[in-house]
Structures are given as structure tokens and as C-alpha cells.
């Protein structure tokens, strides 16, 4: 077999596996002609069949066709191919002679590889024809990994100047790459997110985590309580429905407020029966919901989650302790995906903001699917009400003697005594939140959780003040169930729960 014919065989194999490289080096008409020639000479068996198809002058026309069209990258303009140095931390093999390179060769293919943990930057193999290399030689570099986060995205800088723009990053990027972190929609960073540089396979620094936006009302348009008004999608995106799973469809029994991706704050009495806490597996949560029914087709973007653990204060005993410590932390089996209709409410346990929000007469917002009148039925759609904060002395003065014992030291009061609006059965566990202006944006902070109200034998007493569990009074209990929560001035808990989940509870028989 002639040497040039052997080269053609190698070249044919290269074409079969690297058509994108060939297409990039030959113009459209010539590429079509090359394909016809290639199919005829190679695939029909006419290659080196005792005919001088691969003459020194390239009589078969295959290599001539490429040689006549210059490559986009020319590292050396000569008629012969000169081998480059092996790359640092890597090497290459060449065809047709992997061990040696005979002089005078005008066609060669280099197949590059890198030594672990180095990875290749650039394309391999590289083709040389008549001293012209098809493209730049690849190099071997260490890479940095980019983790995928729910709250953060990354863009790679095209150059050292951010004004030149960005490109999409792979999950690994080579040393020398500069990456700009970005917080995704509905997330924010407390500090500027500086450019990260990959240096010898290690990031020069790690970007600060993005935290969920909280307490923002974004009503979409489509339209608890007695006297309330219909809610709009996204109006209270932290409000969730809590459902009892004994019968299907599941029954809505209480409300709650999202405080992190996997946790909801509600009332302990929602889960307390016969002097003990119910198993967590008997409950489920729905967020992003407007209509009360579990599987209402009118709801647009509902997120359903099972409850796998419930944390309540150790001294809570329901009516035996006058509903003091009426608070529960629900841990969900799967994280919420935060977007417009599902967001957490803000938390801040600082006394200054708490006192300011709870000044008598300040209006707090609450939502629920509870009963709408004294002898009515639960509301089929979410209703929202604005309730005024009531000072503790007025609260004690305007409630019945029998109910005063339930106004414990961890309670705050809100509501009307004239029937304007109140909370009813089914609204328990819902959050009372107050507005705060921050950089021109209104944020709502959770201050209370619906606990008790005088019922007078009815499902809904429309002329009474309601008591709420004061969230700030339980900041030690809440923080104790999170790992390194720091100051709640971060506005939303965004850390892992401590301890094992109680996910082995006995459910319904």
C-alpha cells in the first residue's frame, strides 16, 4: 500500500468522525463537491485499489480540495506539517505513525488528551494539511466547578471588561475564567456579588448566598373571614392552606405562613387532639392557592407538600394551659420553589420594629378560608382582611370575663368589635403581618399567629377581638430549630433544621 494512500485512509476516518471541522474549513459549493468525491473514492472502494488514486500530487482530488481552500487558523505557512510541542499536563498522538513522525509529511492528524485532573480547553483532534493547521491547538487546564443553586445563577465574562458582556457558563470552567454571580428572580443578596476568578482549579472566593425576597405583595388580578374581601393571586404569597389527610379530598383545617423553603409557621392547636400532638404524616400543605378545595382546577400554580415533622413548644397543652405557646413549626418533605405566587413572609425579632408595628390602630393583614358568618360555611376562596392592632389593656377590657384567661403573656390582640371583619373557624394558624417601607418597597413582617377568639358556641363570632400568638415572644424557640440562623434581620430563615425529622409517625389505619 502506498504511503499517500494510507494517509487517505486515515483522512477518511477523520472525515467520518469530524464532519463539523471539515464543514468549517470548506465553503458550501466546495463542501458539496468534496462530499461527492469522498463518497465516490472512499465509500465505493476505489481507494488504493492498485490504482494511483493517492498520488504524490494528490491525483484523487480529496486533499487538493482542502488545500486549495485555506484554513481559518494558520500557525505555520509551509508545505510540510511541523509538530507542535506537547501541551503542559497533556500530550497527543498522531496518525499514521503514533510513535514517530517521518520527515516530509504534509498531512497529519493530532489527537490530544490531558492528564487528570486537568481537562482540555479547545478542540481535538487537530488536522494539518500542507503545513496549515485547521484550528488552534488545545491546552490542558485545571477547572473549577459551578454548583447549581435554586437562588443563584452565573454568567461567564467574555473578557476582563464586564462591558464586553457575558456568555452562559458550563458547570465546570477552566482556570482563568471570570464568573459573575447573579441572584435569581425573587432572591436578593445583602452584599454586592463580586466577580469570581478560577485560579488553578480553585475559586479566589465564593459568592455570598442569595436570600429569598420576603413579604412582597404582587396581586395578579383575579379576585377568612367574615367581612373580608376576595384575595387576588399573589396578594399574600406566604399564606398556605393546611389540610387533614384522613379523607379524600383532603380537608382544609388551618392556615400558615411560609418562613423558609421547607418550613411553615402555624398554630399548635391545629395539630393537637385528645391531649397530644397528631402524627405529622396526617397533614399536607398547599401554597400559591386561592381556592379552598384541595384539587380545585381554578388554582393556577399550586405547590403541594407533605408535612414530615411538627415542632411545638414543650409546655403547650392546649386548653389546659389556656393556649399559651400556641405556635407550631411545620417541616415539609420537599422545599418550596419560590416565585411570584409562593414567597416567604419577612421575620424580624428586633423589639424596635415589633413595637412600632403593634402600636394600637396600626393595620395588619391576614387571610383565610374560614367561616364567613356566625352560621355560615367556610369561604370557597381565600379572603383577606385588614385588622387594627389593639392594645393589651383594651383587649382585656373588651372581652368577656371567661375569655380573659386566654389572653396570656405571649398574646397580642387585633380586630373589631363592630362586625367589620374578624377571623373565624378555619382561619387558625394564619399570620397577621404588618407593612414596612424598605427602599421604596413595602414588605410585610409576621407579628402574630391566629390563636383564639370567644366563640359563644358559634363557628364565628363577628363582634369580638381575636388573640394572636406573638411571634417575637417565641424567637428563641424558632431560632433553636435552625442551624446558625444569626440575626433574623436577614428577614427570612434560610438555614437547615437541627436534628432528625419525625417522619416515622403512625398515620391512619
Secondary structure, DSSP 8 states (H G I E B T S, - for coil): --HHHHHHHHHHHHHHH-HHHHHHHS-HHHHHHHHHHHIIIIITT-TTSSS-SS-TT-TTSHHHHHHTS--S--S--SSS-------TTEEEEEES-SS---TT--EEEEEEEE-TT-EEES-SSEEEETTEESS---EEE-EEE----SSEEEEEESSSSGGG-EEE--SEEETT-EEEEEE-TTEE-SS----EEEETTEESS-----EE-BS-----S----TT-EE--TTTTTTEEEEEE-SSSS-EEEEEEEEEETTEEEE-GGGGEETTEE--GGGEEEEES--BSSTT-TT-SS-EEEEEEEEEE-TT--GGGGTTTT--EEEEESS----BTTB-B-B----HHHHHHHTSTT-EEEEEE--BSSTT--B-SB-EEEEEEEE-HHHHHHTS-TTTGGG--TTEEEE--SSSS----TT-TT-EEEEEEEETTEEEEEEEEEEEE---TTSS--TTS-EEEEEGGGGHHHHHHTBTT---GGGSS--S-B-S----------
